[in-house]
Amino acid sequence: MLARRTHLRFLFISAVALAVCPGALPTAAQERGRPARGRPSTGREEGVGGGHIPQRGPAPVRRPVPAPSVAASHRDQPEHPEAPHVHANNDEWVGHATGRADPRFHLDRPWEHGHFTRPIGPQHIWRLRGGDRNRFSVGGFYFQVAEADAVFVNDWLWDNDDIVLYDDPDHDGFYLAYNTRLGTYVHVLYLGT
């Protein structure tokens, strides 16, 4: 009887603690850009994806490399994806090296639909809520994958994957959408609500 009371008391205290401090337990996925808490790295050396979230976006490119004429592979190691990706151990953004002069990401009218005014960065995870590369939704806001990156989203789950949005320091008008499951990212345009 005493063991049962102790167990029930523990459950009650745990429930109250979670109600008062919801960040006490890691969450499987955040909705609508709410802050992420307790999202551990996979701990794999040079690993990609698996829930890892880069703590920062890419730095501006200082020494650009020429843009490929077609979608090139970004596989830097045999087990890594062919798409642009981020290394889990050091947050290196593989494939973000062409710089400001890359014609594939030039827009005559950057920010045509305005800036995305909701929170972005590693503390804000957005769940994909339908669509495809041409128009997808996160939290009632719409984006489009850049044509040059369209081949890199064939394995995205458009109604279930979690993404994190980062500013693109080199290409005005674009954000970078990082898929936490795959560890890959693409350039996206904000389309509005």
GUTOR-884242 format. One record per residue: residue number from 0; residue in one letter; x, y, z of N, C-alpha, C in turn. Coordinates in steps of 0.1 Angstrom, whole numbers, plus 5000, padded with zeros to 4 digits. Layout:
<site NUM; a; <X; Y; Z>; <X; Y; Z>; <X; Y; Z>>
...
END
This chain:
<site 0; m; <5008; 4988; 5000>; <5000; 5000; 5000>; <5009; 5013; 5000>>
<site 1; l; <5019; 5012; 5008>; <5028; 5024; 5009>; <5036; 5026; 4996>>
<site 2; a; <5039; 5015; 4989>; <5046; 5016; 4976>; <5037; 5022; 4966>>
<site 3; r; <5024; 5018; 4966>; <5014; 5024; 4957>; <5012; 5039; 4959>>
<site 4; r; <5012; 5043; 4971>; <5010; 5057; 4974>; <5023; 5065; 4970>>
<site 5; t; <5034; 5059; 4972>; <5047; 5066; 4968>; <5047; 5067; 4953>>
<site 6; h; <5043; 5057; 4946>; <5042; 5057; 4931>; <5032; 5067; 4926>>
<site 7; l; <5021; 5068; 4932>; <5010; 5078; 4928>; <5015; 5092; 4931>>
<site 8; r; <5022; 5094; 4942>; <5027; 5107; 4946>; <5037; 5111; 4935>>
<site 9; f; <5046; 5102; 4932>; <5056; 5105; 4922>; <5050; 5109; 4908>>
<site 10; l; <5040; 5102; 4904>; <5033; 5105; 4891>; <5026; 5119; 4892>>
<site 11; f; <5020; 5122; 4903>; <5013; 5135; 4905>; <5023; 5146; 4905>>
<site 12; i; <5034; 5145; 4912>; <5045; 5155; 4912>; <5051; 5157; 4898>>
<site 13; s; <5053; 5146; 4891>; <5058; 5146; 4877>; <5049; 5154; 4868>>
<site 14; a; <5036; 5151; 4869>; <5026; 5158; 4861>; <5026; 5173; 4864>>
<site 15; v; <5026; 5176; 4876>; <5026; 5190; 4880>; <5039; 5197; 4875>>
<site 16; a; <5050; 5191; 4876>; <5063; 5196; 4871>; <5062; 5199; 4856>>
<site 17; l; <5057; 5189; 4849>; <5056; 5191; 4834>; <5046; 5202; 4831>>
<site 18; a; <5036; 5203; 4838>; <5026; 5214; 4836>; <5032; 5228; 4838>>
<site 19; v; <5040; 5229; 4849>; <5046; 5241; 4852>; <5058; 5244; 4843>>
<site 20; c; <5066; 5234; 4840>; <5078; 5236; 4832>; <5078; 5226; 4820>>
<site 21; p; <5071; 5229; 4809>; <5069; 5220; 4798>; <5083; 5217; 4791>>
<site 22; g; <5093; 5225; 4793>; <5106; 5222; 4787>; <5114; 5212; 4794>>
<site 23; a; <5108; 5206; 4805>; <5116; 5196; 4813>; <5119; 5183; 4805>>
<site 24; l; <5111; 5180; 4795>; <5114; 5168; 4787>; <5117; 5172; 4773>>
<site 25; p; <5126; 5165; 4766>; <5128; 5168; 4752>; <5116; 5166; 4744>>
<site 26; t; <5114; 5173; 4734>; <5102; 5171; 4726>; <5106; 5165; 4713>>
<site 27; a; <5097; 5157; 4707>; <5099; 5150; 4695>; <5099; 5159; 4683>>
<site 28; a; <5090; 5169; 4683>; <5089; 5179; 4672>; <5082; 5191; 4677>>
<site 29; q; <5086; 5202; 4673>; <5080; 5215; 4676>; <5071; 5219; 4665>>
<site 30; e; <5060; 5225; 4669>; <5050; 5230; 4659>; <5050; 5245; 4658>>
<site 31; r; <5047; 5251; 4647>; <5045; 5265; 4645>; <5056; 5274; 4650>>
<site 32; g; <5069; 5269; 4649>; <5080; 5277; 4652>; <5083; 5279; 4667>>
<site 33; r; <5077; 5271; 4675>; <5079; 5272; 4690>; <5094; 5269; 4692>>
<site 34; p; <5100; 5274; 4703>; <5114; 5271; 4706>; <5116; 5256; 4708>>
<site 35; a; <5127; 5252; 4703>; <5131; 5238; 4705>; <5139; 5237; 4719>>
<site 36; r; <5136; 5226; 4726>; <5144; 5224; 4738>; <5148; 5209; 4738>>
<site 37; g; <5160; 5207; 4743>; <5165; 5194; 4746>; <5167; 5186; 4733>>
<site 38; r; <5171; 5192; 4722>; <5173; 5184; 4710>; <5188; 5181; 4709>>
<site 39; p; <5192; 5169; 4713>; <5206; 5165; 4713>; <5211; 5162; 4699>>
<site 40; s; <5224; 5164; 4697>; <5230; 5159; 4685>; <5231; 5144; 4685>>
<site 41; t; <5232; 5139; 4673>; <5233; 5124; 4672>; <5246; 5119; 4677>>
<site 42; g; <5256; 5128; 4679>; <5269; 5124; 4684>; <5278; 5116; 4674>>
<site 43; r; <5273; 5114; 4662>; <5281; 5107; 4652>; <5292; 5116; 4646>>
<site 44; e; <5304; 5111; 4645>; <5314; 5119; 4639>; <5311; 5122; 4625>>
<site 45; e; <5311; 5134; 4620>; <5309; 5138; 4607>; <5295; 5133; 4602>>
<site 46; g; <5286; 5129; 4611>; <5273; 5124; 4608>; <5265; 5135; 4602>>
<site 47; v; <5254; 5131; 4596>; <5244; 5140; 4589>; <5230; 5136; 4593>>
<site 48; g; <5222; 5146; 4596>; <5208; 5143; 4599>; <5206; 5137; 4613>>
<site 49; g; <5195; 5129; 4613>; <5192; 5121; 4626>; <5188; 5130; 4637>>
<site 50; g; <5182; 5142; 4634>; <5177; 5151; 4644>; <5187; 5162; 4648>>
<site 51; h; <5199; 5162; 4643>; <5209; 5172; 4646>; <5204; 5186; 4641>>
<site 52; i; <5205; 5196; 4648>; <5202; 5210; 4644>; <5214; 5218; 4645>>
<site 53; p; <5219; 5224; 4634>; <5230; 5233; 4634>; <5228; 5245; 4643>>
<site 54; q; <5237; 5249; 4651>; <5236; 5260; 4661>; <5237; 5274; 4654>>
<site 55; r; <5241; 5274; 4641>; <5242; 5286; 4634>; <5241; 5283; 4619>>
<site 56; g; <5237; 5293; 4612>; <5236; 5292; 4597>; <5250; 5293; 4591>>
<site 57; p; <5252; 5292; 4578>; <5265; 5293; 4572>; <5270; 5307; 4573>>
<site 58; a; <5283; 5308; 4573>; <5290; 5321; 4573>; <5290; 5326; 4558>>
<site 59; p; <5291; 5339; 4556>; <5292; 5344; 4542>; <5304; 5338; 4535>>
<site 60; v; <5303; 5335; 4522>; <5314; 5329; 4515>; <5324; 5340; 4512>>
<site 61; r; <5337; 5337; 4516>; <5348; 5347; 4513>; <5355; 5344; 4500>>
<site 62; r; <5357; 5331; 4497>; <5364; 5327; 4485>; <5354; 5318; 4477>>
<site 63; p; <5346; 5324; 4469>; <5336; 5316; 4461>; <5342; 5306; 4451>>
<site 64; v; <5335; 5295; 4450>; <5339; 5286; 4439>; <5328; 5287; 4428>>
<site 65; p; <5332; 5284; 4416>; <5323; 5286; 4404>; <5310; 5277; 4407>>
<site 66; a; <5299; 5283; 4402>; <5286; 5275; 4403>; <5286; 5264; 4393>>
<site 67; p; <5281; 5252; 4397>; <5280; 5242; 4387>; <5269; 5245; 4376>>
<site 68; s; <5271; 5240; 4364>; <5261; 5242; 4354>; <5249; 5234; 4356>>
<site 69; v; <5249; 5223; 4362>; <5238; 5215; 4366>; <5239; 5211; 4380>>
<site 70; a; <5228; 5206; 4386>; <5229; 5202; 4400>; <5240; 5192; 4403>>
<site 71; a; <5250; 5196; 4409>; <5261; 5187; 4412>; <5260; 5179; 4425>>
<site 72; s; <5267; 5168; 4426>; <5266; 5161; 4439>; <5274; 5168; 4449>>
<site 73; h; <5270; 5168; 4461>; <5277; 5174; 4473>; <5282; 5164; 4482>>
<site 74; r; <5283; 5151; 4478>; <5287; 5140; 4486>; <5302; 5142; 4489>>
<site 75; d; <5305; 5145; 4501>; <5319; 5146; 4505>; <5325; 5134; 4511>>
<site 76; q; <5316; 5125; 4515>; <5320; 5112; 4521>; <5311; 5101; 4516>>
<site 77; p; <5315; 5089; 4515>; <5306; 5079; 4509>; <5293; 5077; 4515>>
<site 78; e; <5291; 5079; 4529>; <5279; 5077; 4535>; <5270; 5090; 4536>>
<site 79; h; <5275; 5101; 4531>; <5268; 5113; 4531>; <5259; 5115; 4519>>
<site 80; p; <5248; 5123; 4520>; <5239; 5125; 4509>; <5246; 5133; 4498>>
<site 81; e; <5240; 5132; 4486>; <5244; 5139; 4474>; <5240; 5153; 4474>>
<site 82; a; <5231; 5157; 4483>; <5225; 5170; 4485>; <5233; 5179; 4494>>
<site 83; p; <5232; 5192; 4493>; <5239; 5200; 4503>; <5234; 5196; 4517>>
<site 84; h; <5244; 5195; 4526>; <5241; 5190; 4540>; <5250; 5197; 4550>>
<site 85; v; <5247; 5194; 4563>; <5255; 5199; 4574>; <5261; 5188; 4582>>
<site 86; h; <5274; 5189; 4585>; <5280; 5179; 4594>; <5276; 5181; 4608>>
<site 87; a; <5272; 5171; 4615>; <5267; 5171; 4628>; <5278; 5175; 4639>>
<site 88; n; <5290; 5171; 4636>; <5300; 5173; 4646>; <5306; 5187; 4646>>
<site 89; n; <5305; 5195; 4635>; <5311; 5208; 4635>; <5302; 5219; 4628>>
<site 90; d; <5290; 5215; 4625>; <5281; 5224; 4618>; <5286; 5230; 4605>>
<site 91; e; <5294; 5222; 4598>; <5300; 5227; 4585>; <5289; 5226; 4574>>
<site 92; w; <5286; 5236; 4567>; <5275; 5237; 4557>; <5282; 5233; 4543>>
<site 93; v; <5281; 5220; 4540>; <5287; 5215; 4528>; <5278; 5219; 4516>>
<site 94; g; <5284; 5225; 4506>; <5277; 5229; 4494>; <5273; 5244; 4494>>
<site 95; h; <5276; 5251; 4504>; <5273; 5265; 4504>; <5286; 5273; 4502>>
<site 96; a; <5291; 5273; 4489>; <5304; 5278; 4487>; <5305; 5287; 4474>>
<site 97; t; <5293; 5290; 4467>; <5294; 5297; 4455>; <5294; 5312; 4456>>
<site 98; g; <5289; 5317; 4468>; <5289; 5331; 4471>; <5279; 5339; 4464>>
<site 99; r; <5280; 5352; 4465>; <5269; 5362; 4460>; <5268; 5362; 4445>>
<site 100; a; <5278; 5359; 4438>; <5277; 5360; 4423>; <5271; 5348; 4416>>
<site 101; d; <5266; 5338; 4424>; <5260; 5326; 4418>; <5247; 5330; 4411>>
<site 102; p; <5247; 5328; 4397>; <5235; 5332; 4390>; <5223; 5324; 4393>>
<site 103; r; <5224; 5312; 4398>; <5213; 5303; 4401>; <5204; 5309; 4412>>
<site 104; f; <5210; 5318; 4420>; <5203; 5323; 4432>; <5202; 5338; 4431>>
<site 105; h; <5202; 5343; 4419>; <5200; 5358; 4417>; <5185; 5360; 4414>>
<site 106; l; <5180; 5370; 4421>; <5166; 5375; 4420>; <5165; 5389; 4415>>
<site 107; d; <5158; 5392; 4405>; <5156; 5406; 4401>; <5149; 5414; 4411>>
<site 108; r; <5140; 5408; 4418>; <5132; 5415; 4429>; <5133; 5406; 4442>>
<site 109; p; <5144; 5407; 4449>; <5145; 5400; 4462>; <5134; 5405; 4472>>
<site 110; w; <5130; 5396; 4480>; <5119; 5398; 4490>; <5106; 5403; 4484>>
<site 111; e; <5103; 5399; 4472>; <5091; 5403; 4465>; <5079; 5401; 4473>>
<site 112; h; <5078; 5391; 4481>; <5066; 5388; 4490>; <5069; 5393; 4504>>
<site 113; g; <5079; 5400; 4507>; <5083; 5405; 4520>; <5092; 5395; 4527>>
<site 114; h; <5096; 5399; 4539>; <5104; 5390; 4547>; <5096; 5381; 4556>>
<site 115; f; <5101; 5370; 4559>; <5094; 5361; 4569>; <5097; 5367; 4583>>
<site 116; t; <5086; 5371; 4589>; <5088; 5378; 4602>; <5087; 5369; 4614>>
<site 117; r; <5085; 5356; 4613>; <5084; 5347; 4624>; <5098; 5343; 4628>>
<site 118; p; <5100; 5337; 4640>; <5114; 5334; 4645>; <5120; 5323; 4636>>
<site 119; i; <5133; 5325; 4633>; <5141; 5315; 4626>; <5153; 5312; 4634>>
<site 120; g; <5160; 5301; 4630>; <5173; 5297; 4637>; <5171; 5285; 4644>>
<site 121; p; <5181; 5280; 4651>; <5181; 5267; 4657>; <5172; 5264; 4668>>
<site 122; q; <5166; 5275; 4674>; <5157; 5273; 4685>; <5142; 5272; 4680>>
<site 123; h; <5140; 5273; 4667>; <5127; 5273; 4661>; <5125; 5262; 4650>>
<site 124; i; <5118; 5252; 4654>; <5116; 5241; 4645>; <5102; 5242; 4639>>
<site 125; w; <5101; 5240; 4626>; <5088; 5242; 4618>; <5085; 5228; 4612>>
<site 126; r; <5072; 5224; 4614>; <5068; 5211; 4608>; <5061; 5214; 4594>>
<site 127; l; <5066; 5207; 4584>; <5060; 5208; 4571>; <5046; 5203; 4571>>
<site 128; r; <5037; 5211; 4565>; <5022; 5208; 4566>; <5016; 5207; 4553>>
<site 129; g; <5023; 5201; 4543>; <5017; 5198; 4530>; <5023; 5206; 4519>>
<site 130; g; <5020; 5202; 4507>; <5025; 5209; 4495>; <5036; 5201; 4489>>
<site 131; d; <5044; 5208; 4481>; <5055; 5202; 4474>; <5066; 5212; 4472>>
<site 132; r; <5076; 5210; 4464>; <5087; 5219; 4462>; <5083; 5232; 4457>>
<site 133; n; <5071; 5233; 4450>; <5067; 5245; 4444>; <5060; 5254; 4454>>
<site 134; r; <5053; 5248; 4464>; <5046; 5256; 4474>; <5044; 5247; 4486>>
<site 135; f; <5050; 5250; 4497>; <5048; 5242; 4509>; <5045; 5251; 4521>>
<site 136; s; <5039; 5245; 4531>; <5034; 5253; 4542>; <5041; 5248; 4555>>
<site 137; v; <5044; 5259; 4563>; <5048; 5257; 4577>; <5041; 5267; 4585>>
<site 138; g; <5033; 5263; 4594>; <5026; 5272; 4604>; <5017; 5282; 4597>>
<site 139; g; <5012; 5279; 4585>; <5003; 5288; 4578>; <5011; 5298; 4569>>
<site 140; f; <5024; 5296; 4568>; <5032; 5304; 4559>; <5037; 5296; 4548>>
<site 141; y; <5039; 5302; 4536>; <5043; 5294; 4524>; <5056; 5298; 4519>>
<site 142; f; <5063; 5287; 4514>; <5076; 5289; 4508>; <5077; 5280; 4495>>
<site 143; q; <5088; 5283; 4487>; <5090; 5276; 4475>; <5105; 5273; 4474>>
<site 144; v; <5108; 5260; 4470>; <5122; 5256; 4469>; <5128; 5263; 4456>>
<site 145; a; <5140; 5268; 4457>; <5146; 5274; 4445>; <5148; 5263; 4434>>
<site 146; e; <5146; 5267; 4422>; <5146; 5258; 4410>; <5159; 5250; 4410>>
<site 147; a; <5170; 5257; 4413>; <5184; 5250; 4413>; <5185; 5239; 4423>>
<site 148; d; <5177; 5240; 4434>; <5178; 5230; 4445>; <5166; 5219; 4444>>
<site 149; a; <5158; 5220; 4434>; <5146; 5211; 4433>; <5150; 5196; 4434>>
<site 150; v; <5161; 5193; 4428>; <5165; 5178; 4428>; <5169; 5173; 4442>>
<site 151; f; <5171; 5182; 4451>; <5176; 5178; 4464>; <5165; 5176; 4474>>
<site 152; v; <5152; 5177; 4470>; <5141; 5175; 4480>; <5132; 5163; 4476>>
<site 153; n; <5137; 5154; 4468>; <5129; 5143; 4464>; <5125; 5134; 4475>>
<site 154; d; <5133; 5133; 4486>; <5131; 5125; 4497>; <5125; 5132; 4509>>
<site 155; w; <5121; 5145; 4508>; <5115; 5152; 4519>; <5100; 5147; 4520>>
<site 156; l; <5096; 5146; 4533>; <5082; 5142; 4536>; <5074; 5155; 4538>>
<site 157; w; <5067; 5159; 4528>; <5061; 5173; 4528>; <5049; 5175; 4538>>
<site 158; d; <5045; 5164; 4544>; <5035; 5166; 4554>; <5039; 5162; 4568>>
<site 159; n; <5052; 5160; 4570>; <5057; 5155; 4583>; <5071; 5158; 4587>>
<site 160; d; <5080; 5162; 4578>; <5093; 5165; 4582>; <5094; 5178; 4590>>
<site 161; d; <5104; 5179; 4598>; <5107; 5191; 4606>; <5118; 5199; 4598>>
<site 162; i; <5117; 5212; 4597>; <5128; 5220; 4591>; <5131; 5232; 4601>>
<site 163; v; <5143; 5237; 4599>; <5147; 5249; 4606>; <5151; 5259; 4595>>
<site 164; l; <5147; 5271; 4596>; <5150; 5281; 4586>; <5161; 5290; 4591>>
<site 165; y; <5171; 5293; 4582>; <5182; 5302; 4585>; <5183; 5313; 4575>>
<site 166; d; <5188; 5324; 4578>; <5191; 5334; 4568>; <5202; 5329; 4559>>
<site 167; d; <5201; 5333; 4546>; <5211; 5330; 4536>; <5220; 5343; 4536>>
<site 168; p; <5232; 5342; 4540>; <5241; 5354; 4541>; <5246; 5359; 4527>>
<site 169; d; <5244; 5350; 4517>; <5250; 5354; 4504>; <5240; 5356; 4493>>
<site 170; h; <5227; 5352; 4494>; <5218; 5353; 4483>; <5205; 5360; 4488>>
<site 171; d; <5204; 5373; 4485>; <5193; 5381; 4489>; <5180; 5376; 4484>>
<site 172; g; <5170; 5375; 4493>; <5157; 5370; 4489>; <5155; 5355; 4493>>
<site 173; f; <5165; 5349; 4497>; <5164; 5334; 4500>; <5167; 5332; 4515>>
<site 174; y; <5161; 5321; 4520>; <5164; 5315; 4533>; <5169; 5301; 4530>>
<site 175; l; <5175; 5295; 4540>; <5179; 5281; 4539>; <5170; 5273; 4547>>
<site 176; a; <5164; 5263; 4542>; <5155; 5254; 4549>; <5163; 5241; 4552>>
<site 177; y; <5166; 5238; 4564>; <5174; 5226; 4568>; <5164; 5215; 4573>>
<site 178; n; <5165; 5203; 4567>; <5157; 5192; 4571>; <5163; 5184; 4582>>
<site 179; t; <5158; 5184; 4594>; <5164; 5178; 4606>; <5165; 5163; 4605>>
<site 180; r; <5156; 5157; 4598>; <5157; 5142; 4596>; <5168; 5138; 4587>>
<site 181; l; <5170; 5145; 4576>; <5180; 5141; 4566>; <5193; 5148; 4568>>
<site 182; g; <5193; 5160; 4574>; <5205; 5168; 4575>; <5209; 5175; 4563>>
<site 183; t; <5199; 5177; 4553>; <5201; 5184; 4541>; <5194; 5197; 4541>>
<site 184; y; <5198; 5206; 4532>; <5192; 5219; 4532>; <5191; 5224; 4517>>
<site 185; v; <5181; 5233; 4515>; <5179; 5239; 4502>; <5176; 5254; 4504>>
<site 186; h; <5177; 5261; 4493>; <5174; 5276; 4493>; <5159; 5276; 4490>>
<site 187; v; <5152; 5285; 4498>; <5138; 5287; 4497>; <5134; 5302; 4496>>
<site 188; l; <5123; 5304; 4489>; <5117; 5318; 4488>; <5105; 5318; 4497>>
<site 189; y; <5103; 5329; 4504>; <5091; 5332; 4512>; <5080; 5337; 4502>>
<site 190; l; <5069; 5330; 4503>; <5057; 5334; 4494>; <5047; 5342; 4501>>
<site 191; g; <5047; 5342; 4515>; <5037; 5349; 4522>; <5027; 5339; 4529>>
<site 192; t; <5016; 5345; 4534>; <5006; 5337; 4541>; <4994; 5333; 4532>>
END
